[in-house]
């Protein structure tokens, strides 16, 4: 009986922490006025729009990073029913999503194009984990991307979200070191990827 109650108490604490982290992802980002469109990338730049719209894991926060020289740099905190535009130089990039664990998406981006990626939940041991799903040209996520572009709230990174990333960077780096080698060993066809021609 005592063991059962202890286990239930631990699960409750984990659930409350998950809810708190989900709320934090909304609080630390700046929400733009309703109807604000995603602007085109600057001349010669590429842009990736990260989106999330799903019932599963909706209360749990997910953070997205770009890996530069093996170091995570914050893209943003992606709450449910939000979208965020991230402008980069054209070329090869590696993105990571972190929650209970870490997962990745590689990209080869062309200038003056916008690309779309869904932050998608999956079941973890104690809370939802997340993966990054590329919206590819002619792929089955294209209609969902159009719907989210219309209905999801546009958010931007803030000094508060940057501070959150700094405060949690030790854990974020540990998850990257633990999970990237496994992802890197996967066959190419099992790794999500954005190709140059997937942009619009």
HELIX and SHEET records of a PDB file:
HELIX    1   1 UNK A    2  UNK A   27  1                                  26    
HELIX    2   2 UNK A  142  UNK A  151  1                                  10    
HELIX    3   3 UNK A  159  UNK A  167  1                                   9    
HELIX    4   4 UNK A  169  UNK A  184  1                                  16    
HELIX    5   5 UNK A  188  UNK A  190  5                                   3    
HELIX    6   6 UNK A  196  UNK A  198  5                                   3    
SHEET    1   A 6 UNK A  30  UNK A  31  0                                        
SHEET    2   A 6 UNK A 153  UNK A 156 -1                                        
SHEET    3   A 6 UNK A  82  UNK A  89  1                                        
SHEET    4   A 6 UNK A  45  UNK A  52 -1                                        
SHEET    5   A 6 UNK A 114  UNK A 123  1                                        
SHEET    6   A 6 UNK A 128  UNK A 134 -1                                        
SHEET    1   B 5 UNK A  71  UNK A  78  0                                        
SHEET    2   B 5 UNK A  62  UNK A  68 -1                                        
SHEET    3   B 5 UNK A  91  UNK A  98 -1                                        
SHEET    4   B 5 UNK A 102  UNK A 109 -1                                        
SHEET    5   B 5 UNK A 193  UNK A 194  1                                        
END                                                                             
